[in-house]
Amino acid sequence: MGNTANTVNPGSTVTADDTTAGAAAPASAVHRARIALIGTGGRSEMYIRAIYGKHADTAELVGLSDVNPGRVEYYRKLIQELGGAQPVRSFEPGQLTAFIQDNAIERVVVTTPDYTHADYIVEGLEAGADVVVEKPLTINADGCRRITDAVARTGRNVVVTFNYRYSPRNSALKEIIQSGVIGKVTSIDFSWVLDTVHGADYFRRWHREKENSGGLLIHKASHHFDLVNWWINDVPERVYASGGLKFYGDKNAAERGLGARPERGTQDTGTDAVKDPFVLDLREDDKLRELYYENERFDGYRRDQDVFTSGITIEDNLALVVDYQGGPILSYSLNAHSPWEGYRVAVNGTEGRAELEVVERAAVLNNTDKNTVVDPSATPVEEEDAVRRNGERLIVQRHWEAAYEVPIVNGEGGHGGGDELLLSDLFNGPGEDPLDRPSGYLDGLRSVSVGIAGNESLASGLPVRTADLGLGADLRRTPVTRAQ
């Protein structure tokens, strides 16, 4: 196997060479890893439920931390509801090193905003813990250099949670490519569309400022670039990008004559007011109200900024061409204001072509309903229309042969059951995986290298080589292996 990271179950000696961990220890010898979680926004809930649910026998949550004490208290209450026998301790983010060392913490789970990832990863490693971090690994070249230096210096491990690898449909495409049925890969066409519920949400939160998120090329598309890197087992070498803010923001609103806009969605507008589909009222969702709106007094963070106000510095339409070390070319596009959500990917090879189409929400029809799901990939939805249907389809066609469909078997939970598989690898330890799904920090570097180079290309109008970014590590695979 290739780039597989150690898990939160600390079996053998941890190394920094991004190699494969062994299979999980026998049940009688399972150790409950001591975990500290920093960042109690929406993404932390998956880990908390796992620790107090299916993986309670292999993990113990020792401490929670956030700049907002109200959000910490929200999850402490959830832990009680999940049957936590005793209150989980809290600590200030600035006390991370002391908390790790005073409480024998073995793993730090980082679910903070993207621009803070490098700081907490480096501090966690230097304090003596391994780190599990939500994608993206970090947002810029400086953060990459600091992380790679800390990994080399400390010998600790970093796991980046790329849950899309575990989605059955994406695994099925990996199997097709790896089998060699379409021959040597020559090019990939990849188009991802975010709808006017999910896509809009990135323009009302902290993500709207590129200095916080790196823009959608890093925050969102690092998932997509990792998929391509993993599907074809190759490394991006050169990136050319184009794009801009074409739909959201005050200038686009004025151009379309949308009129005056409120600064935020949660406000008293009167009972006769027409519901604006782009307005998010935090009071209409219990979790958003309790986690964010009721805790604004602590840090002033507004989760519901209007998507047509000023201050947005990220793009909503993007296109890239990426050259790979082994020869394939990637053509990628992202749109964040589509009427439906999903993606289409076509992989061309010397022996044929594989096509995957995924519809995660066929139409935004209930956008005035307070129960509208923000992310349909994580929480399946049923919105459909007379033409488009939710679901996925993988088609393979070899040269001079008829096309055939590859069956996809989904599991329970988010991302077609992929989240459960990811959590099992994290908390129980990965066994032998012929698809090489567990990911390490080098995978994280390779994925953000495309976005970092893409942002530089957007600024300069020129192609950018990933080797010139100075990320602190050689991203190349030696040798490059693909089905012939």
N, C-alpha and C positions, 0 to 999 in steps of 0.2 A: 504494500500500500504506500501512498504518497503522503500528502500533507494532512496528517491527522493530529489533533492536539490532545493532550491529557485532559481529563475530566475533573469534576469537582470531587470525585472519589479518589483520594491520593494513594494510589497503589505503590508502584515502584518509584525509583528516584526520578524526579522531574528534570528534564533536560530542555535546552532552548533550541534544539535543532529542528523543531516542527515535525518530529517523526511520530509514528503511530504508537498509541497507548495499547496495552494489552487488554484482554477480555476482562470483564468484571470479576471481582473476587467471589468465591463461593459465599452463599448466604450466611453461613455460620461465621465468616470472617469479615463481613461487611462493616466498614467503618463509617460512622456518621460524620461527614465533613462539616467543619465549623465555618459558617458563611456569614459575611457581612454584606448588606445590600446598600448601595448608595444611589439615591435618585428615586423618589417615590411618586413619580408621575404614572401615567397610564400603563407604560410598558412593564412596570415592576410587578403587576398583579399576576402575570403568567408564572413567574418564578415563585412567588409567595404561595400561590395555590398548589404548585407542584411540590414544594417543600412540605406543606401541611396536608398533602394528599397522597398521590401514588408514590412519592419518593421520600416519605417521612422516615423510612428505615435507613436511608443513605445520606441524608442531609439534615442539618440543624441550623436554623436561622438564629444567629446570636445577636445581631444588631441591625438597626435601620438608621439611615441618615438622609437628610435633605436640608436645603437652605430654608424650607418652609415647614415649621413644626406642625402646622395644621394638617398637611398631607401625611406626615409621619403618623400622626394620631389617627387619621382615617384608616391606614393599613394596620395599625395596632388593634383597632376595633375589628377589622376584618379577620385578623388572626384569631381573635377570641371567638368569632362566629365559626371559624373553621376548626375549632377545638383545641387551640393552643393552650397548653397546660399552664403556662405562666407568661406574663408580659414580656415582650421582646424589648431589650434595652435600646435606647436611642443615643446618638452622639452627633456632635457638630461635624460638618464636612471637614473643617480645619483640624479635626482631631483624628483623622483617619489612621495615620501612622501609629499613634498611641493606642488606639482601639485595637488595631491588628495585633500589636505586640503584647498588650496587656491581657488579651482574651484568646490568644493562640488561634487567630483566624487563619484558615488555610486557603479560602477563596473569597475574593471580593467580586460581587456582581455589580456592574456599572450600567445603570439605566438613566443616566443624566443627559442633559442636552449635549449635542455633538461636540460643541467647541470646548467642552470640559473633559472629554474622554482622555486625551493624552495626559493631562495633569493627574487624573485619578489612576490611570493605568500605571504610569511611571511611579507614583507614590506607593501604590499597592505592591508593585514588584519590589521596590527598594525596601519596603517594610517587612518583606518576607512572605508575601502571599502570592498565589497565582490569581489570574484575573479572567473573568468571563465578561465580555462587553457586547452590548447591542451594536448592530451595524449602525453607522460606519465606524471603522476602527478609529479614525480621526478625520479632520477636514482639510489639512494642509501638509505641505512637505516638512515643515518644522516639526509638527507633531509626529510624523512618521519617523523622522530621524531620532527624536527623543525616545520613542518607544523601542525602536530597533536597538538603540544603544543600551537601554535599560534591560532588555531581554538578554543581550550578550553579556552584560556586566553582572547580572544577578543569577542567571541560569534558571529563571522562573518561566512560567508558561502563560500564554495569552490565547484564549478561545474567542473567536468572533462568531456570533450566533446567526449563521446564514440559514434560516429555516426554509427558505424557498427550495434549497437543495433537496429537502426531505419530502416535498410535495410529490405525491405519486405521479402526477403528469410530467413533472420535470425529471423525475427519476426514470420514467419510461423513455423519455427522449434521450437521456444519457445512455441507457441500455442500447438503444438503437444505434447511436453513433459509435459506441464502444464495440458493438458486435461486428462492425465493418460492413454492414449490409448496404450502406450508401457509399462505401469506399472512403477515400481520403477527403477530408473536408476542405473545400475551396473557398466558401463564403457563407455568411450568415446574414439574413435580413431579420431584424427584430424591431417590432413596433409595439409600444406600450401606451395605453390610454387610461388616464385617470378621469373619472366623471366629475360632474359639477357638485357632488357631495364630498367625495373623498379628495379629489384634486383641490377643491376650494379650501379644504381644511389646512393645507400647508401655507396658505396665504393669510391666515388669521392668527397663527401661533408664532412662536419664536423662530420657526423655520423661515419666515418671510424675509429675514435679514441674512444675507449671505455670510456675514462674519460669524453668525451663530451656527449655521447648518452646512455651509459650503454650497448651498443651492441644491436643487433637485438632482443635479449630476452626481452629487456625493450622497446626500441624505437618502434619496429614494433609489437612484439608478445604481448605487453600489451593489444593491441586491442583483440587479439585472446583469451588470458587468461580471459579477461573480459567477452567475449562472453560465454565461458564455465561456468564461475562463475554465470553468469546471466541465461543462459539456464537451469542449474540444480539447481539454487538457493542454492548454497553450497559454502564452503570456503576451499581453498587449505591449507593443513596441512604439507605435506612433499614433497620435490622435489629432484629428482636425474637427473642430466643432463650430456650429453656427446656431444662433438662437436669440431669444429675447423675451421681454414681457409684452405679450401681444393681446392679452384678454383682461387680466386683473390689473389693479392699480388705478389711481385717480385719473391719470391721463387717458387711459382707455375708456374709463367710465364717462369722462367728459366728452370724448369723441363720439360715443354712442348716445349721448344725450340722456344719461341716467339720472341727472339731477343731483341735488344735495344728498349726501350719504351720512348716516350716523357713524360715530367713531367705533361703536361696538354694538353687538347684537342684543345684549341683555339690558333692556330698558323698558320703561312703561310707555307704550305707544297707544293705549286705548283699546277698548274691546272691539271697535269697528275697524281697526287697522287691518289692511291686507297683508298677509304673511309674505315676506320677501324670501324667496327660496335660498338666497345667499346669506341670510341672517341666521346666526346661531344664538339662541337664547339658552343660556346655561341652566336656567331654572326649569326647563322642560325635560331635563334628563337628571335623574336622581344622582348618578355617579358624578356627572360634570358639575352639578350644583354643589355637592358635598366636597368633592376633591379640589375644585378650583374656585368657584364663585364665593363660597363661604370662607375661603382661606386667602382671599386677595389682601386682606388687611395686614398679613404678615410680610408680603414682599411686593405687592402691587402688580403682580403678573395677571394680565388679561388674556384669557384663553379664547376670547370671542371677538377679536378685532375685525372690523369690516374689511372685506377682501378688495374693496374699491377705494380705499383711502391711500394716502401717501405713505412713504417709508418702506415700500416693498422693493428689495434689491435683488431678488432672484428671478429666474426666467420661468415662463410657463409653456414655452414651445422650444424644443431642442432637437438638434440632429447632429450625429457624429459619424465619422468614418474612422475605423480603427484597424491598423495593420498589426498582424500577429507575428510572433517570432517564427513560427513554422510555416507561414505563408498565407493562411486564411485572411479574409477581409470581412470586417463587421460593418454593416450599415444599420445604425440605431436611431430611433426617434422616440420622443416622449411628448405627449400632449396632456395638459392638466385641466382641460375644460370640455371634455368629451361628453356626449349624451349617454354613453354606455362605458362600462369599465371592463378591461381585460387586456389580452395581448395576443399577438400573432408572431410566430417565429418560424422561419424556414431555413433549413440547413442544407446547403448544396454540396454534393460530393462527386467524386469521379465515377461512382456507380449508380447515382440516383439522388433522391431528395426526400427529406422528412419535413413535414409541416405540422405544427402544433398550433391550434387555435383555442383560446380560453376566454369564455365570457363569464365574468364574475358578477356583473349586474347588467342585465340586458337593456334596461331603461330606468331612468330616474323619474318615477311616476309619483312616488309618495314623498316628494321633497318638502311638503308642508306638514308632514306627520312628525310628531316629536320622537317617534320610535325609529326614524330612519337610521339605518346602520351607516356609520362613517366608512369603515373599511370592509368591503364585501369579501375580500380574500381571507380575512381572519374570522369573520362571522358570516356564514353563507346566507344569502337573501333569496327571495322568490320573485322579485320584480321581473316580468317578462312582457313582451308584446306579441303582436301577430306575426312578426317576422323573425325576431331574434330570440334565442332561447339560452338560458344559463346552462353552462356545462363546458366540457372540453372534448376535443377530438384530435387524435394523432394519426396522421396519414403518412404512409411510406410508399414510395413508388420508385422502383429500379428502372433503369433505361430499358426500353423495349418490353416492359411488362405492365400489367394492370396494377393500379393502386390497391392497397389494402389498408384496413384500419387496425390499429393496435389497441387492444382493450386496456382501460385504465381503471384500477380498483382503488377507490378512495376509502379512507378510514374515518373515524369520528374526530371532531374537533377542527380547529382552524387549519387553513392551508391543506385541506383534504386529508387531515390526519397527520400532516407533516410536523406540526408543533409537538405532538406526543412523541414522535420518533426522535426529534431533536432533544427533547427533555430527557428521554431515556438515555441517550448517549451522554448527555451532560452529567446526569446524576448517578448512572449505573456503570458508566464506562463503555466505550464502543468496542464491540467485538470485531471480527474480520468483516469488512464491508467491501464487496467487489466494486461498489460505485464510489468509494472514497468520499463519502459525504461529510464526515467531521472536518472542521476547518480550523486552521491555526492562524497565527498572526501574519505569515507570509501571504496567505490567501486574502486576508484583510488588506494588506499592502497592495496586492495586485488589483483588487477591486477598486480601491480609492485612487490608484494611480491613473486610471482612465478619467475619473472625474476631476482630479487635480490638473492633469494635462488639458482636459477639456476646458476648464475655467481659464487656464493660461491662453489657450487658443482663442477663446471668446474675446479675451482682452486684447490680444495681439493681431488677430485675424490670420495667424499662421499656424501650420502644423507644429506639434510639440512631441518630442521623443520622451518616453517615460524614463529612459536612462539619464536624461539631462535634468531630471527633477531633483536629484540628490536626496533620495528617500532613505539612504543609510543601509540599503541591502541590495543585493543582486537579485532581481525578480525572476531571472531566467530559470527555466527548467532544463536540466541536463541529464539524459538527452530528452528531447521532445518525443513522446510516444503517442501515436494515434493509429487507429485501424487503417490498414492499407486496402 
